[in-house]
Amino acid sequence: MEDIIMTEADIDCVDYDNVCQEQPATILTMPNEILAKMIYLQTNNRTGYYYLPEIEELTIRLTGISYATCRLNQKRLAFYNAGVRLENSGLEQRRRGLRRQIVEAAQALWEGIDPYPVKVTNTETGEVTLQSRPFLPTQDTFRRFRDRFGPTNALPTLLFPMTDLSEVPTQVAYDPAGGWLEDPTKAVRTGAQFKAISAEWITHKAMLMLCKLIHWRDPDYYRKGQGGFVDNWRNAATTWHIARLESELASGATVGMELVAPHHRKGLQRLKAKLGVALLTSPTRRPQRGIDTSHEAYVEFESLERASRDAERKQAEAIKHFNKIVRATCTKCPETAMLFFPMGFEGLVEHMRIAHPRSFWEGKFHCLG
């Protein structure tokens, strides 16, 4: 079926007089199962809360597709129109080229390399060498972020939207990620300003964007234009921490109490005892076949071998159950041993990002409870 874009005019054509409209005071008294099906519509002519199934029925009758699909088509049309505008704008084309230069400079600085080194000529031999300018970052400046969740190849997706870098924005897939750093090219508007751009300007803007991206100590870090406002940056850090915690579970470091803080050991030991893990943490000794080849020795060996296999299977199942419980229900903060919500690794990582940013952005937290 051909996609039908539902505009605001189409929404206004819906016969709202035949739809049950509720007032905000009435909404608060509704049960949860009814409240979950209410939707707030704001159009040119009507504003209020409506019952979603009725809106769905009228929308399908009007356009042939559901209300949710109409809204998604609206977003897709707006995204495409913005791409067309960017493609046909000469100013935006020059800005895209400038942004790519900033990204290239930022990638070099991220690795500790001068993007525009100075040429130095030896007066005696005539040999020309490239010398880095002073006061630029070294290889260790961004190493903590580069080796964890900010690899150099992913830096373009952290600094600018892909539509602002591509030559054909209309062919870029829709990206739901929102929140970006302040675009320094927006201040460049005239041809004279473009001609005045130098290597120092590009290096300065690239370094400024990198500093805004990682400077979590800034009290305005989560405001618009700062690093904490960038969805891709936060999501990359969150994904990295969750994968690291899951790998620790899989390696047995948690069940073996190797990375567990003292104030968490008591609770985990009770859980291990309840699941039967406490008696099975040591590897089971497999029986050794002796030189006795009699039938009785063979029967004894087989019984011991079967018992060892059963013990290993029970141990693996108990540890797997233990890891699953810890993965979904950990509730204690690694720093303070206080409870946090929601439970699980996702809640733990989000709690650490908000309450303990140093451990989230620059450190590691292992202890669970």
ABEGO torsion letter per residue (X at the ends): XBBBBBBAAAAAABBAAABBBBBAAAAAABBAAAAAABBBBBBAABBEBBBAAAAAAAAAAAAGBBAAAAAAAAAAAAAAAAAAAAAABAAAAAAAAAAAAAAAAAAAAAAGBBABBBBBBBAAAGBBBBBBBBGBBBAAAAAAAAABABBAAAAAAAABBAAAABABAAABBBBABBEBBBBAAAABABAAAAAABBAAAAAAAAAAAAAAAABAABAAAABBGBAAABAAAAAAAAAAAAAAAAAAAAAGAAAAGAABBAAAAAAAAAAAAAAGAAAAABBBBBBBBBABABAAAAAAAAAAAAAAAAAAAAAAAAAAAAAAAAAAABABBAAAGBBBOBBEAAAAAAAAAAABAAAAAABBBABBX
